[in-house]
Amino acid sequence: MATTTLGIKLDEETRERLKALAEDKDRATHWLIKTAIVEYLDKEERAQRERREDLERWGRYMLTGESISHSAALEWFDALAKGVRKPCPR
């Protein structure tokens, strides 16, 4: 994968915090910045996927009215927690 340089502007306090943490972790500030960005992107992309899935589920519900009762969902979750694989309730 090709890489590119990207500059960021930090206030002095943030820069010093970053430098101190890098020293404590025996890592380069570059590594900390890159790791923080990758972790943030992963978290936000996961949240976006979940929001899209929720909207799709809501759309299906609005079209079909199909839902799962609370008790059926709890029963299914309890079975999963015990290691019993059952089909998702309908």
Phi and psi restraints in degrees (range 20) as a CNS / XPLOR table:
assign (resid 1 and name C) (resid 2 and name N)
       (resid 2 and name CA) (resid 2 and name C) 1.0 -72.8 20.0 2
assign (resid 2 and name N) (resid 2 and name CA)
       (resid 2 and name C) (resid 3 and name N) 1.0 146.8 20.0 2
assign (resid 2 and name C) (resid 3 and name N)
       (resid 3 and name CA) (resid 3 and name C) 1.0 -118.0 20.0 2
assign (resid 3 and name N) (resid 3 and name CA)
       (resid 3 and name C) (resid 4 and name N) 1.0 159.4 20.0 2
assign (resid 3 and name C) (resid 4 and name N)
       (resid 4 and name CA) (resid 4 and name C) 1.0 -140.1 20.0 2
assign (resid 4 and name N) (resid 4 and name CA)
       (resid 4 and name C) (resid 5 and name N) 1.0 156.6 20.0 2
assign (resid 4 and name C) (resid 5 and name N)
       (resid 5 and name CA) (resid 5 and name C) 1.0 -91.2 20.0 2
assign (resid 5 and name N) (resid 5 and name CA)
       (resid 5 and name C) (resid 6 and name N) 1.0 138.3 20.0 2
assign (resid 5 and name C) (resid 6 and name N)
       (resid 6 and name CA) (resid 6 and name C) 1.0 -133.2 20.0 2
assign (resid 6 and name N) (resid 6 and name CA)
       (resid 6 and name C) (resid 7 and name N) 1.0 126.1 20.0 2
assign (resid 6 and name C) (resid 7 and name N)
       (resid 7 and name CA) (resid 7 and name C) 1.0 -92.8 20.0 2
assign (resid 7 and name N) (resid 7 and name CA)
       (resid 7 and name C) (resid 8 and name N) 1.0 143.3 20.0 2
assign (resid 7 and name C) (resid 8 and name N)
       (resid 8 and name CA) (resid 8 and name C) 1.0 -130.0 20.0 2
assign (resid 8 and name N) (resid 8 and name CA)
       (resid 8 and name C) (resid 9 and name N) 1.0 151.9 20.0 2
assign (resid 8 and name C) (resid 9 and name N)
       (resid 9 and name CA) (resid 9 and name C) 1.0 -105.8 20.0 2
assign (resid 9 and name N) (resid 9 and name CA)
       (resid 9 and name C) (resid 10 and name N) 1.0 128.0 20.0 2
assign (resid 9 and name C) (resid 10 and name N)
       (resid 10 and name CA) (resid 10 and name C) 1.0 -123.2 20.0 2
assign (resid 10 and name N) (resid 10 and name CA)
       (resid 10 and name C) (resid 11 and name N) 1.0 145.1 20.0 2
assign (resid 10 and name C) (resid 11 and name N)
       (resid 11 and name CA) (resid 11 and name C) 1.0 -71.9 20.0 2
assign (resid 11 and name N) (resid 11 and name CA)
       (resid 11 and name C) (resid 12 and name N) 1.0 162.8 20.0 2
assign (resid 11 and name C) (resid 12 and name N)
       (resid 12 and name CA) (resid 12 and name C) 1.0 -60.3 20.0 2
assign (resid 12 and name N) (resid 12 and name CA)
       (resid 12 and name C) (resid 13 and name N) 1.0 -40.5 20.0 2
assign (resid 12 and name C) (resid 13 and name N)
       (resid 13 and name CA) (resid 13 and name C) 1.0 -61.6 20.0 2
assign (resid 13 and name N) (resid 13 and name CA)
       (resid 13 and name C) (resid 14 and name N) 1.0 -45.3 20.0 2
assign (resid 13 and name C) (resid 14 and name N)
       (resid 14 and name CA) (resid 14 and name C) 1.0 -64.8 20.0 2
assign (resid 14 and name N) (resid 14 and name CA)
       (resid 14 and name C) (resid 15 and name N) 1.0 -41.0 20.0 2
assign (resid 14 and name C) (resid 15 and name N)
       (resid 15 and name CA) (resid 15 and name C) 1.0 -61.8 20.0 2
assign (resid 15 and name N) (resid 15 and name CA)
       (resid 15 and name C) (resid 16 and name N) 1.0 -42.2 20.0 2
assign (resid 15 and name C) (resid 16 and name N)
       (resid 16 and name CA) (resid 16 and name C) 1.0 -67.3 20.0 2
assign (resid 16 and name N) (resid 16 and name CA)
       (resid 16 and name C) (resid 17 and name N) 1.0 -39.4 20.0 2
assign (resid 16 and name C) (resid 17 and name N)
       (resid 17 and name CA) (resid 17 and name C) 1.0 -61.8 20.0 2
assign (resid 17 and name N) (resid 17 and name CA)
       (resid 17 and name C) (resid 18 and name N) 1.0 -43.7 20.0 2
assign (resid 17 and name C) (resid 18 and name N)
       (resid 18 and name CA) (resid 18 and name C) 1.0 -62.2 20.0 2
assign (resid 18 and name N) (resid 18 and name CA)
       (resid 18 and name C) (resid 19 and name N) 1.0 -45.4 20.0 2
assign (resid 18 and name C) (resid 19 and name N)
       (resid 19 and name CA) (resid 19 and name C) 1.0 -62.5 20.0 2
assign (resid 19 and name N) (resid 19 and name CA)
       (resid 19 and name C) (resid 20 and name N) 1.0 -43.4 20.0 2
assign (resid 19 and name C) (resid 20 and name N)
       (resid 20 and name CA) (resid 20 and name C) 1.0 -64.6 20.0 2
assign (resid 20 and name N) (resid 20 and name CA)
       (resid 20 and name C) (resid 21 and name N) 1.0 -43.1 20.0 2
assign (resid 20 and name C) (resid 21 and name N)
       (resid 21 and name CA) (resid 21 and name C) 1.0 -65.2 20.0 2
assign (resid 21 and name N) (resid 21 and name CA)
       (resid 21 and name C) (resid 22 and name N) 1.0 -40.4 20.0 2
assign (resid 21 and name C) (resid 22 and name N)
       (resid 22 and name CA) (resid 22 and name C) 1.0 -60.7 20.0 2
assign (resid 22 and name N) (resid 22 and name CA)
       (resid 22 and name C) (resid 23 and name N) 1.0 -42.1 20.0 2
assign (resid 22 and name C) (resid 23 and name N)
       (resid 23 and name CA) (resid 23 and name C) 1.0 -64.8 20.0 2
assign (resid 23 and name N) (resid 23 and name CA)
       (resid 23 and name C) (resid 24 and name N) 1.0 -43.7 20.0 2
assign (resid 23 and name C) (resid 24 and name N)
       (resid 24 and name CA) (resid 24 and name C) 1.0 -61.9 20.0 2
assign (resid 24 and name N) (resid 24 and name CA)
       (resid 24 and name C) (resid 25 and name N) 1.0 -36.8 20.0 2
assign (resid 24 and name C) (resid 25 and name N)
       (resid 25 and name CA) (resid 25 and name C) 1.0 -89.8 20.0 2
assign (resid 25 and name N) (resid 25 and name CA)
       (resid 25 and name C) (resid 26 and name N) 1.0 -2.5 20.0 2
assign (resid 25 and name C) (resid 26 and name N)
       (resid 26 and name CA) (resid 26 and name C) 1.0 55.4 20.0 2
assign (resid 26 and name N) (resid 26 and name CA)
       (resid 26 and name C) (resid 27 and name N) 1.0 45.8 20.0 2
assign (resid 26 and name C) (resid 27 and name N)
       (resid 27 and name CA) (resid 27 and name C) 1.0 -130.3 20.0 2
assign (resid 27 and name N) (resid 27 and name CA)
       (resid 27 and name C) (resid 28 and name N) 1.0 161.3 20.0 2
assign (resid 27 and name C) (resid 28 and name N)
       (resid 28 and name CA) (resid 28 and name C) 1.0 -78.6 20.0 2
assign (resid 28 and name N) (resid 28 and name CA)
       (resid 28 and name C) (resid 29 and name N) 1.0 149.3 20.0 2
assign (resid 28 and name C) (resid 29 and name N)
       (resid 29 and name CA) (resid 29 and name C) 1.0 -58.9 20.0 2
assign (resid 29 and name N) (resid 29 and name CA)
       (resid 29 and name C) (resid 30 and name N) 1.0 -35.4 20.0 2
assign (resid 29 and name C) (resid 30 and name N)
       (resid 30 and name CA) (resid 30 and name C) 1.0 -57.3 20.0 2
assign (resid 30 and name N) (resid 30 and name CA)
       (resid 30 and name C) (resid 31 and name N) 1.0 -44.4 20.0 2
assign (resid 30 and name C) (resid 31 and name N)
       (resid 31 and name CA) (resid 31 and name C) 1.0 -61.7 20.0 2
assign (resid 31 and name N) (resid 31 and name CA)
       (resid 31 and name C) (resid 32 and name N) 1.0 -44.6 20.0 2
assign (resid 31 and name C) (resid 32 and name N)
       (resid 32 and name CA) (resid 32 and name C) 1.0 -61.3 20.0 2
assign (resid 32 and name N) (resid 32 and name CA)
       (resid 32 and name C) (resid 33 and name N) 1.0 -45.5 20.0 2
assign (resid 32 and name C) (resid 33 and name N)
       (resid 33 and name CA) (resid 33 and name C) 1.0 -62.6 20.0 2
assign (resid 33 and name N) (resid 33 and name CA)
       (resid 33 and name C) (resid 34 and name N) 1.0 -47.9 20.0 2
assign (resid 33 and name C) (resid 34 and name N)
       (resid 34 and name CA) (resid 34 and name C) 1.0 -62.5 20.0 2
assign (resid 34 and name N) (resid 34 and name CA)
       (resid 34 and name C) (resid 35 and name N) 1.0 -43.8 20.0 2
assign (resid 34 and name C) (resid 35 and name N)
       (resid 35 and name CA) (resid 35 and name C) 1.0 -62.1 20.0 2
assign (resid 35 and name N) (resid 35 and name CA)
       (resid 35 and name C) (resid 36 and name N) 1.0 -43.5 20.0 2
assign (resid 35 and name C) (resid 36 and name N)
       (resid 36 and name CA) (resid 36 and name C) 1.0 -62.2 20.0 2
assign (resid 36 and name N) (resid 36 and name CA)
       (resid 36 and name C) (resid 37 and name N) 1.0 -42.0 20.0 2
assign (resid 36 and name C) (resid 37 and name N)
       (resid 37 and name CA) (resid 37 and name C) 1.0 -66.4 20.0 2
assign (resid 37 and name N) (resid 37 and name CA)
       (resid 37 and name C) (resid 38 and name N) 1.0 -46.0 20.0 2
assign (resid 37 and name C) (resid 38 and name N)
       (resid 38 and name CA) (resid 38 and name C) 1.0 -62.4 20.0 2
assign (resid 38 and name N) (resid 38 and name CA)
       (resid 38 and name C) (resid 39 and name N) 1.0 -44.8 20.0 2
assign (resid 38 and name C) (resid 39 and name N)
       (resid 39 and name CA) (resid 39 and name C) 1.0 -63.6 20.0 2
assign (resid 39 and name N) (resid 39 and name CA)
       (resid 39 and name C) (resid 40 and name N) 1.0 -40.2 20.0 2
assign (resid 39 and name C) (resid 40 and name N)
       (resid 40 and name CA) (resid 40 and name C) 1.0 -63.6 20.0 2
assign (resid 40 and name N) (resid 40 and name CA)
       (resid 40 and name C) (resid 41 and name N) 1.0 -47.0 20.0 2
assign (resid 40 and name C) (resid 41 and name N)
       (resid 41 and name CA) (resid 41 and name C) 1.0 -60.9 20.0 2
assign (resid 41 and name N) (resid 41 and name CA)
       (resid 41 and name C) (resid 42 and name N) 1.0 -44.5 20.0 2
assign (resid 41 and name C) (resid 42 and name N)
       (resid 42 and name CA) (resid 42 and name C) 1.0 -57.7 20.0 2
assign (resid 42 and name N) (resid 42 and name CA)
       (resid 42 and name C) (resid 43 and name N) 1.0 -46.1 20.0 2
assign (resid 42 and name C) (resid 43 and name N)
       (resid 43 and name CA) (resid 43 and name C) 1.0 -63.9 20.0 2
assign (resid 43 and name N) (resid 43 and name CA)
       (resid 43 and name C) (resid 44 and name N) 1.0 -46.8 20.0 2
assign (resid 43 and name C) (resid 44 and name N)
       (resid 44 and name CA) (resid 44 and name C) 1.0 -69.3 20.0 2
assign (resid 44 and name N) (resid 44 and name CA)
       (resid 44 and name C) (resid 45 and name N) 1.0 -38.5 20.0 2
assign (resid 44 and name C) (resid 45 and name N)
       (resid 45 and name CA) (resid 45 and name C) 1.0 -65.7 20.0 2
assign (resid 45 and name N) (resid 45 and name CA)
       (resid 45 and name C) (resid 46 and name N) 1.0 -38.9 20.0 2
assign (resid 45 and name C) (resid 46 and name N)
       (resid 46 and name CA) (resid 46 and name C) 1.0 -62.7 20.0 2
assign (resid 46 and name N) (resid 46 and name CA)
       (resid 46 and name C) (resid 47 and name N) 1.0 -43.2 20.0 2
assign (resid 46 and name C) (resid 47 and name N)
       (resid 47 and name CA) (resid 47 and name C) 1.0 -63.2 20.0 2
assign (resid 47 and name N) (resid 47 and name CA)
       (resid 47 and name C) (resid 48 and name N) 1.0 -40.5 20.0 2
assign (resid 47 and name C) (resid 48 and name N)
       (resid 48 and name CA) (resid 48 and name C) 1.0 -64.1 20.0 2
assign (resid 48 and name N) (resid 48 and name CA)
       (resid 48 and name C) (resid 49 and name N) 1.0 -42.4 20.0 2
assign (resid 48 and name C) (resid 49 and name N)
       (resid 49 and name CA) (resid 49 and name C) 1.0 -60.5 20.0 2
assign (resid 49 and name N) (resid 49 and name CA)
       (resid 49 and name C) (resid 50 and name N) 1.0 -43.7 20.0 2
assign (resid 49 and name C) (resid 50 and name N)
       (resid 50 and name CA) (resid 50 and name C) 1.0 -64.0 20.0 2
assign (resid 50 and name N) (resid 50 and name CA)
       (resid 50 and name C) (resid 51 and name N) 1.0 -40.8 20.0 2
assign (resid 50 and name C) (resid 51 and name N)
       (resid 51 and name CA) (resid 51 and name C) 1.0 -62.3 20.0 2
assign (resid 51 and name N) (resid 51 and name CA)
       (resid 51 and name C) (resid 52 and name N) 1.0 -43.2 20.0 2
assign (resid 51 and name C) (resid 52 and name N)
       (resid 52 and name CA) (resid 52 and name C) 1.0 -61.7 20.0 2
assign (resid 52 and name N) (resid 52 and name CA)
       (resid 52 and name C) (resid 53 and name N) 1.0 -44.0 20.0 2
assign (resid 52 and name C) (resid 53 and name N)
       (resid 53 and name CA) (resid 53 and name C) 1.0 -61.9 20.0 2
assign (resid 53 and name N) (resid 53 and name CA)
       (resid 53 and name C) (resid 54 and name N) 1.0 -41.6 20.0 2
assign (resid 53 and name C) (resid 54 and name N)
       (resid 54 and name CA) (resid 54 and name C) 1.0 -61.3 20.0 2
assign (resid 54 and name N) (resid 54 and name CA)
       (resid 54 and name C) (resid 55 and name N) 1.0 -43.6 20.0 2
assign (resid 54 and name C) (resid 55 and name N)
       (resid 55 and name CA) (resid 55 and name C) 1.0 -64.6 20.0 2
assign (resid 55 and name N) (resid 55 and name CA)
       (resid 55 and name C) (resid 56 and name N) 1.0 -37.5 20.0 2
assign (resid 55 and name C) (resid 56 and name N)
       (resid 56 and name CA) (resid 56 and name C) 1.0 -64.7 20.0 2
assign (resid 56 and name N) (resid 56 and name CA)
       (resid 56 and name C) (resid 57 and name N) 1.0 -43.1 20.0 2
assign (resid 56 and name C) (resid 57 and name N)
       (resid 57 and name CA) (resid 57 and name C) 1.0 -62.6 20.0 2
assign (resid 57 and name N) (resid 57 and name CA)
       (resid 57 and name C) (resid 58 and name N) 1.0 -43.5 20.0 2
assign (resid 57 and name C) (resid 58 and name N)
       (resid 58 and name CA) (resid 58 and name C) 1.0 -62.4 20.0 2
assign (resid 58 and name N) (resid 58 and name CA)
       (resid 58 and name C) (resid 59 and name N) 1.0 -42.0 20.0 2
assign (resid 58 and name C) (resid 59 and name N)
       (resid 59 and name CA) (resid 59 and name C) 1.0 -60.8 20.0 2
assign (resid 59 and name N) (resid 59 and name CA)
       (resid 59 and name C) (resid 60 and name N) 1.0 -42.9 20.0 2
assign (resid 59 and name C) (resid 60 and name N)
       (resid 60 and name CA) (resid 60 and name C) 1.0 -63.0 20.0 2
assign (resid 60 and name N) (resid 60 and name CA)
       (resid 60 and name C) (resid 61 and name N) 1.0 -41.5 20.0 2
assign (resid 60 and name C) (resid 61 and name N)
       (resid 61 and name CA) (resid 61 and name C) 1.0 -62.6 20.0 2
assign (resid 61 and name N) (resid 61 and name CA)
       (resid 61 and name C) (resid 62 and name N) 1.0 -44.0 20.0 2
assign (resid 61 and name C) (resid 62 and name N)
       (resid 62 and name CA) (resid 62 and name C) 1.0 -63.5 20.0 2
assign (resid 62 and name N) (resid 62 and name CA)
       (resid 62 and name C) (resid 63 and name N) 1.0 -34.2 20.0 2
assign (resid 62 and name C) (resid 63 and name N)
       (resid 63 and name CA) (resid 63 and name C) 1.0 -77.0 20.0 2
assign (resid 63 and name N) (resid 63 and name CA)
       (resid 63 and name C) (resid 64 and name N) 1.0 -41.2 20.0 2
assign (resid 63 and name C) (resid 64 and name N)
       (resid 64 and name CA) (resid 64 and name C) 1.0 -106.5 20.0 2
assign (resid 64 and name N) (resid 64 and name CA)
       (resid 64 and name C) (resid 65 and name N) 1.0 -25.7 20.0 2
assign (resid 64 and name C) (resid 65 and name N)
       (resid 65 and name CA) (resid 65 and name C) 1.0 75.5 20.0 2
assign (resid 65 and name N) (resid 65 and name CA)
       (resid 65 and name C) (resid 66 and name N) 1.0 1.8 20.0 2
assign (resid 65 and name C) (resid 66 and name N)
       (resid 66 and name CA) (resid 66 and name C) 1.0 -71.4 20.0 2
assign (resid 66 and name N) (resid 66 and name CA)
       (resid 66 and name C) (resid 67 and name N) 1.0 133.3 20.0 2
assign (resid 66 and name C) (resid 67 and name N)
       (resid 67 and name CA) (resid 67 and name C) 1.0 -146.5 20.0 2
assign (resid 67 and name N) (resid 67 and name CA)
       (resid 67 and name C) (resid 68 and name N) 1.0 171.4 20.0 2
assign (resid 67 and name C) (resid 68 and name N)
       (resid 68 and name CA) (resid 68 and name C) 1.0 -116.9 20.0 2
assign (resid 68 and name N) (resid 68 and name CA)
       (resid 68 and name C) (resid 69 and name N) 1.0 131.8 20.0 2
assign (resid 68 and name C) (resid 69 and name N)
       (resid 69 and name CA) (resid 69 and name C) 1.0 -68.1 20.0 2
assign (resid 69 and name N) (resid 69 and name CA)
       (resid 69 and name C) (resid 70 and name N) 1.0 154.9 20.0 2
assign (resid 69 and name C) (resid 70 and name N)
       (resid 70 and name CA) (resid 70 and name C) 1.0 -59.2 20.0 2
assign (resid 70 and name N) (resid 70 and name CA)
       (resid 70 and name C) (resid 71 and name N) 1.0 -44.7 20.0 2
assign (resid 70 and name C) (resid 71 and name N)
       (resid 71 and name CA) (resid 71 and name C) 1.0 -65.0 20.0 2
assign (resid 71 and name N) (resid 71 and name CA)
       (resid 71 and name C) (resid 72 and name N) 1.0 -38.5 20.0 2
assign (resid 71 and name C) (resid 72 and name N)
       (resid 72 and name CA) (resid 72 and name C) 1.0 -66.3 20.0 2
assign (resid 72 and name N) (resid 72 and name CA)
       (resid 72 and name C) (resid 73 and name N) 1.0 -39.7 20.0 2
assign (resid 72 and name C) (resid 73 and name N)
       (resid 73 and name CA) (resid 73 and name C) 1.0 -65.3 20.0 2
assign (resid 73 and name N) (resid 73 and name CA)
       (resid 73 and name C) (resid 74 and name N) 1.0 -43.6 20.0 2
assign (resid 73 and name C) (resid 74 and name N)
       (resid 74 and name CA) (resid 74 and name C) 1.0 -62.2 20.0 2
assign (resid 74 and name N) (resid 74 and name CA)
       (resid 74 and name C) (resid 75 and name N) 1.0 -41.9 20.0 2
assign (resid 74 and name C) (resid 75 and name N)
       (resid 75 and name CA) (resid 75 and name C) 1.0 -60.6 20.0 2
assign (resid 75 and name N) (resid 75 and name CA)
       (resid 75 and name C) (resid 76 and name N) 1.0 -43.2 20.0 2
assign (resid 75 and name C) (resid 76 and name N)
       (resid 76 and name CA) (resid 76 and name C) 1.0 -65.0 20.0 2
assign (resid 76 and name N) (resid 76 and name CA)
       (resid 76 and name C) (resid 77 and name N) 1.0 -44.8 20.0 2
assign (resid 76 and name C) (resid 77 and name N)
       (resid 77 and name CA) (resid 77 and name C) 1.0 -63.3 20.0 2
assign (resid 77 and name N) (resid 77 and name CA)
       (resid 77 and name C) (resid 78 and name N) 1.0 -40.5 20.0 2
assign (resid 77 and name C) (resid 78 and name N)
       (resid 78 and name CA) (resid 78 and name C) 1.0 -61.2 20.0 2
assign (resid 78 and name N) (resid 78 and name CA)
       (resid 78 and name C) (resid 79 and name N) 1.0 -41.8 20.0 2
assign (resid 78 and name C) (resid 79 and name N)
       (resid 79 and name CA) (resid 79 and name C) 1.0 -63.5 20.0 2
assign (resid 79 and name N) (resid 79 and name CA)
       (resid 79 and name C) (resid 80 and name N) 1.0 -43.5 20.0 2
assign (resid 79 and name C) (resid 80 and name N)
       (resid 80 and name CA) (resid 80 and name C) 1.0 -61.0 20.0 2
assign (resid 80 and name N) (resid 80 and name CA)
       (resid 80 and name C) (resid 81 and name N) 1.0 -41.5 20.0 2
assign (resid 80 and name C) (resid 81 and name N)
       (resid 81 and name CA) (resid 81 and name C) 1.0 -62.5 20.0 2
assign (resid 81 and name N) (resid 81 and name CA)
       (resid 81 and name C) (resid 82 and name N) 1.0 -28.7 20.0 2
assign (resid 81 and name C) (resid 82 and name N)
       (resid 82 and name CA) (resid 82 and name C) 1.0 -88.5 20.0 2
assign (resid 82 and name N) (resid 82 and name CA)
       (resid 82 and name C) (resid 83 and name N) 1.0 0.2 20.0 2
assign (resid 82 and name C) (resid 83 and name N)
       (resid 83 and name CA) (resid 83 and name C) 1.0 87.2 20.0 2
assign (resid 83 and name N) (resid 83 and name CA)
       (resid 83 and name C) (resid 84 and name N) 1.0 9.5 20.0 2
assign (resid 83 and name C) (resid 84 and name N)
       (resid 84 and name CA) (resid 84 and name C) 1.0 -91.1 20.0 2
assign (resid 84 and name N) (resid 84 and name CA)
       (resid 84 and name C) (resid 85 and name N) 1.0 120.7 20.0 2
assign (resid 84 and name C) (resid 85 and name N)
       (resid 85 and name CA) (resid 85 and name C) 1.0 -91.5 20.0 2
assign (resid 85 and name N) (resid 85 and name CA)
       (resid 85 and name C) (resid 86 and name N) 1.0 111.1 20.0 2
assign (resid 85 and name C) (resid 86 and name N)
       (resid 86 and name CA) (resid 86 and name C) 1.0 -119.2 20.0 2
assign (resid 86 and name N) (resid 86 and name CA)
       (resid 86 and name C) (resid 87 and name N) 1.0 153.4 20.0 2
assign (resid 86 and name C) (resid 87 and name N)
       (resid 87 and name CA) (resid 87 and name C) 1.0 -63.9 20.0 2
assign (resid 87 and name N) (resid 87 and name CA)
       (resid 87 and name C) (resid 88 and name N) 1.0 149.0 20.0 2
assign (resid 87 and name C) (resid 88 and name N)
       (resid 88 and name CA) (resid 88 and name C) 1.0 -60.2 20.0 2
assign (resid 88 and name N) (resid 88 and name CA)
       (resid 88 and name C) (resid 89 and name N) 1.0 133.9 20.0 2
assign (resid 88 and name C) (resid 89 and name N)
       (resid 89 and name CA) (resid 89 and name C) 1.0 -64.6 20.0 2
assign (resid 89 and name N) (resid 89 and name CA)
       (resid 89 and name C) (resid 90 and name N) 1.0 148.9 20.0 2
